[in-house]
Amino acid sequence: MPRLWHDLHPDRGVTWQPACASKEALIDEAVTHAFGELAEFHATTLEEHEGRRVEAQQALIDGYLSVRHRDNPASGCPVAALATDMARDSGDHGAHRAYAEGVQDFTQWLATDDEDGIARLCTMLGALLLARATKNSPLSGQVLSAARAALSPTPQDHVSDIHG
């Protein structure tokens, strides 16, 4: 079953106590912290799959595009949670830089031998946002299913993971 970050650390609760001089500094630190946790989640997912990158990526994709993730945005991905706020941001402070670096790291984690991971993340994020926006409609589940199918590995991908 696909898992969320909170599933790996249910006992952690609030583990971060910021000591910031300003609201902007607090936001900068919060965004940096959120992406640090995402990087930790990616590392843990890879470890759980004993370094088999294609399997780890597919497990993450399946979890990301699940009804459970759709319905629990508070315990979900900072890319999705902060996208609208970052789009309104001027881009000249630490939060925006941390967000851009976090997105870049996520795309690199999703990268394959054939692609850089950008299209995969765009598909995942777009599908998640559309599924959340249409949550009370059958379309929501259809969006998640279609995106999972589009991002499912082909048999060729499995062969390269086994022999890679």
N, C-alpha and C positions, 0 to 999 in steps of 0.2 A: 504494500500500500504506500502511495506517495506520502512523504512526511514534510512537515514544515519546520522551520528553525526552532519554534517553541517546543516541538516534539522532542528535539534533541536535548533541550535545556529547560524542562518544565519547572525545575526548582530554582532557577536563577532569578526570576522576577526582575526587579529593578536592580541592576548591578553597577550602574553608572551614576555618579554624583558629580555633576559639573560645578566648577568654581569659576564663574565667568564674570568679567568686568562689565559686559554690556549685552544687550539683547542680540546684537549681531554676532558677538563672540560665542554666545550660547548656541545660536543656530549653527554656526560654523562647526562647533564641537559636536553637536548632536548629529549632523550629517556625516561628519567624519566617523563618529562612533557607529552609526547605522551601517555604513559600508564596511567597517572593520568586522562587524558581526556577520555581514553577508560573505565576506572573504573566508571567515572561519567556517561558515556553513558549507561553502564550496569545498574547502579542504576536508572537512569531516565526511562529506558525501563521497569524495574521491577515495578516502581511506576505507569507508564502508564497502566500497566496491573493489578493494584491494588493488587500486591503481588502474583499473580497467576504465579508461576515460570515456569511451563510447557508452558503456553501461551507466556510469555515473552521470553523464550528461543526460541520458534518456530518463533516468530516475528523477533528476531535477526538473526536466521539461514536463514529465508526467505530473509531478507534484505542483509545479507552477500553474499548469493548465487544468487543475482539478477544481471541482465544485467546492471542496473544502477551502482551498486558497482563495477562491472567488469570494466566499462567504466570510472570510476572516482577514480583512485587510489590515487590521491592527497588528497581526503577527506575520505579516507578509513581507514582501520585497520593498526596499527603499526606492528602487527605480520607479516602481508604479506609484508608491505612496507620495513621492516628492516631485513627480514629473510636472504637474501643473504649477506648483510653487516655483520650481526652477525656471519654467518657461516665462513666468512673470518677473523673474529676478533680473537685475541689471547685469549680472555675471562678473562683477568686479570685486568679489570678496571670497573668502575661504569656502563657504558652503557651496557655491557654484563650482569652484575648482574641485572640491571633494566629490561632488556629484558627477562631474564629467570624468574624473579619474575612476570612480566606482563603476560607472557605465562601461568605460574602456576595459577595466579589469574583468567585468562580467562578460563582455563580448569575447575577450581573449580566452576565458574559461570555456565558453561555448564553441570556440573555434574548432574546426576539423582540418584535416589535411587539404581539403578542397575549398574551404571558405573561412573568412575571418570571424564569423560569429555575429556580425552586425545584423544580417537578415534574420537569423534565428531569434535574437533578442527582440528585434522589431516585431516579428510575428508573435512571439510570446506576450510582449507588453501590450500590443494592440488588441490581441484576443482577450487578454485578462481585463483590460479596461472596457471593451465592448461587452463582455460577459457580465461584468459588474453593473454596467449601465442598463442592461436588459435583464437583470436578475429575475424578475417576476414573469418572464416570458419564456416559452420553449426555445426561442432563438438563443438565449444565453448558453444553454447546454450544447446547442448545435455549434456555436462559435468555438467553444472549448474543444469539442470533438474534432471539428475541422482543423483547428490549429495543431492538435496532437497528431492527427493523421498526416498533416503536411510536414511535421517535424520528426516523424517516426523514421528510424533508420531502415534502409533497404537491406536485403540479405547481403549485399556486397559490403555494406558498412560493418556488419557483424563479422564477416570473414576477415576484414582488415584489423578489427579489434582483437580477434583471436590470434592472428599471426603477427600483429604489430608489436 
